[in-house]
Structure formats: structure tokens, C-alpha cells
Amino acid sequence: MSIRRMAKVRGGLAVATAAVAALTLAGCGGDGDSNKPKDPQESAAPQSQGAASQKSAPTASQGSEPTEVIATLNGQAGMTLLINSAHRETGGFLTVTGQIKNTGSQSYKDTVAWRGIELKGTGESVAGATLVDKAGKKRYYVLRDTESRCLCTTGVSSVDPGQVIPFFAQFPAPPASTTEVEFSLPTFATAAVKISG
């Protein structure tokens, strides 16, 4: 091969290599916004609350609260449980959702009582919550999955002052004729809750 021909080949390779490098850098570049959601609603997707999603614990939140409160349960040391809904779901269960708030000035650490007496070995949870159908004279306990984990909020070992923690618990649904139940969670007062759905 002549020197002239080798110079052309090498020159062509250099141009091709530069073009590939430029394309690669262009693909990797950007203004840093490509990983940010385009719509603010995308980042506000609900975290866990229903039966399937909790199965891992919702994290503590200082975020905005749902506007509707259908019941307020006062507890010890400034603790408050706000219930936002008690919704009858397809599949024969009822989901109660809300928020646990610490309105006191001290960190609340007595969360062990919330798990009730049935699931002592499973860690912190709100598995001690119950529903009572007074008309049907029946008490309902939080549902469990096939590994005996509650279908409810778990992993809450303490609640700091001002902290708000999303709450949910799922129960077997009372009969369709039952429109109101009494909800209770250890260390909180009992409250009547209207069922929707």
C-alpha cells in the first residue's frame, strides 16, 4: 500500500473516530433535567397504601394531608390518628387510611402497643387495629398475608414531634348492610367511622 493511500485511510479513521466520539458525548450530555419528571404529578405517585403496597412500610412524611377527615382519634402524649377513608374494596375487604400525627413536644416511642397481641414477633406495625360492627355484633382484625405479615402500616418505631406518618390497615369487609363501624387502635380512643364504596 502506498504512503498516500495509508494517509487517506488513517485520515478517514480519525474522522470516523471523532464522529463516533461526538455522538457518544451528545448522547451522554444534557442539562441535567432529563431525569426529572416532566409533570409534577409523576413524582407525587402514591406510595404504599393499599394491601399490596404495604407489605412494605410507608415512610414518614411531612407532606400535604388529605383534606377529608372522617374521624379523629386522640391518643397518649399528643398523638392523633386522623382517618381519611374507610373504603369497601372489591375482593371482600375494607381499607382504612389516614395519618398518625405527633402534636406533642416529645418523641413518641410507645408504638409497641399498636401491633396488638397477635403478631408479637413481627416487629412494629398497627396490626392491633380492630373494627367492631355493633349491629352485626362482630369484631374484625387486620388481615394477614400468607406469611402472617399484617396488611397494614409497619416499621414505625417512634414518631417525632410534628411528624406525620401515613396509616393504612385492611380488614375483612363487614356485610353490605353495615354502613358504620367503630375503629380502634391501642393507646387511641375509639371512633365511629362511616364506610364508603
BADO-923109 format. One record per residue (C-alpha): x, y, z; residue in one letter. Coordinates in steps of 0.02 Angstrom, whole numbers, padded with zeros to 5 digits, always signed. Example, Ala and Ser with C-alpha at 12.3 -4.5 7.8 and 13.67 -1.06 7.14 Angstrom:
! BADO-923109
+00615-00225+00390a/+00684-00053+00357s/
END
This chain:
! BADO-923109
+00000+00000+00000m/+00067+00170-00046s/+00103+00304+00083i/-00027+00417+00002r/-00161+00283+00017r/-00115+00247+00201m/-00130+00431+00242a/-00306+00433+00168k/-00359+00279+00268v/-00286+00348+00429r/-00367+00516+00397g/-00535+00431+00367g/-00518+00331+00528l/-00479+00488+00625a/-00634+00574+00555v/-00743+00421+00592a/-00673+00407+00769t/-00706+00592+00801a/-00885+00574+00736a/-00921+00424+00849v/-00846+00515+00998a/-00953+00669+00963a/-01112+00565+00950l/-01070+00472+01110t/-01041+00634+01205l/-01200+00710+01135a/-01298+00560+01195g/-01224+00574+01370c/-01240+00762+01383g/-01389+00865+01432g/-01440+00999+01551d/-01469+00880+01696g/-01658+00891+01684d/-01680+00730+01587s/-01701+00629+01748n/-01827+00749+01822k/-02012+00711+01795p/-02091+00823+01664k/-02255+00827+01759d/-02258+00867+01946p/-02394+00734+01964q/-02270+00599+01912e/-02168+00624+02070s/-02324+00626+02178a/-02372+00446+02143a/-02445+00367+02299p/-02326+00263+02397q/-02398+00121+02476s/-02550+00121+02541q/-02662-00022+02496g/-02647-00202+02529a/-02518-00245+02403a/-02410-00095+02427s/-02388-00107+02612q/-02325-00252+02628k/-02181-00134+02644s/-02193+00008+02767a/-02240+00183+02712p/-02108+00307+02758t/-02134+00452+02875a/-02194+00608+02789s/-02206+00793+02819q/-02307+00810+02658g/-02479+00877+02625s/-02626+00797+02709e/-02785+00733+02628p/-02922+00861+02652t/-03063+00749+02712e/-03056+00685+02891v/-03199+00568+02936i/-03140+00530+03113a/-03010+00591+03237t/-02942+00479+03373l/-02841+00559+03513n/-02704+00459+03596g/-02570+00475+03728q/-02442+00615+03737a/-02514+00721+03596g/-02534+00578+03471m/-02679+00593+03349t/-02745+00472+03220l/-02843+00554+03078l/-02947+00435+02973i/-02972+00494+02795n/-03070+00347+02725s/-03143+00176+02760a/-03172+00109+02586h/-03254-00056+02540r/-03147-00139+02406e/-03186-00272+02278t/-03124-00439+02339g/-03212-00430+02507g/-03102-00316+02609f/-03111-00143+02685l/-02963-00022+02684t/-02947+00111+02818v/-02823+00250+02777t/-02766+00402+02873g/-02620+00483+02960q/-02538+00468+03129i/-02477+00636+03194k/-02372+00684+03342n/-02439+00851+03401t/-02340+00841+03563g/-02167+00907+03604s/-02082+00740+03640q/-02039+00594+03526s/-02170+00457+03549y/-02092+00285+03569k/-02234+00178+03640d/-02280+00107+03469t/-02261-00075+03525v/-02440-00072+03590a/-02503-00034+03414w/-02458-00206+03349r/-02581-00292+03466g/-02557-00462+03545i/-02570-00575+03393e/-02411-00530+03300l/-02284-00502+03437k/-02137-00572+03338g/-02161-00471+03179t/-02093-00301+03229g/-02179-00133+03235e/-02348-00119+03150s/-02527-00061+03177v/-02591-00240+03173a/-02680-00210+03338g/-02813-00106+03250a/-02990-00176+03253t/-03161-00138+03182l/-03321-00175+03275v/-03486-00197+03185d/-03606-00160+03329k/-03761-00203+03229a/-03688-00370+03173g/-03604-00397+03343k/-03439-00442+03262k/-03258-00386+03283r/-03139-00381+03133y/-02950-00394+03144y/-02817-00335+03021v/-02790-00456+02877l/-02627-00554+02859r/-02538-00617+02705d/-02482-00796+02679t/-02325-00765+02782e/-02425-00694+02929s/-02375-00514+02896r/-02511-00387+02925c/-02588-00293+02781l/-02557-00130+02869c/-02428+00004+02906t/-02268-00070+02976t/-02096-00011+03032g/-02149+00132+03146v/-02038+00127+03300s/-02059+00308+03352s/-02147+00468+03298v/-02053+00631+03317d/-02138+00795+03366p/-02230+00865+03215g/-02204+00706+03114q/-02347+00637+03008v/-02348+00454+02959i/-02465+00382+02827p/-02576+00247+02900f/-02675+00105+02824f/-02750-00059+02880a/-02855-00186+02786q/-02992-00290+02862f/-03119-00417+02803p/-03268-00315+02742a/-03422-00314+02851p/-03587-00357+02765p/-03650-00231+02636a/-03789-00181+02756s/-03659-00115+02880t/-03625+00068+02844t/-03534+00116+03005e/-03405+00030+03115v/-03306+00076+03270e/-03120+00088+03237f/-02992+00068+03375s/-02803+00058+03391l/-02718+00029+03560p/-02671+00192+03650t/-02801+00290+03549f/-02984+00324+03586a/-03117+00231+03485t/-03214+00321+03348a/-03362+00284+03236a/-03314+00277+03053v/-03430+00283+02901k/-03394+00155+02766i/-03390+00213+02585s/-03394+00111+02425g/
END
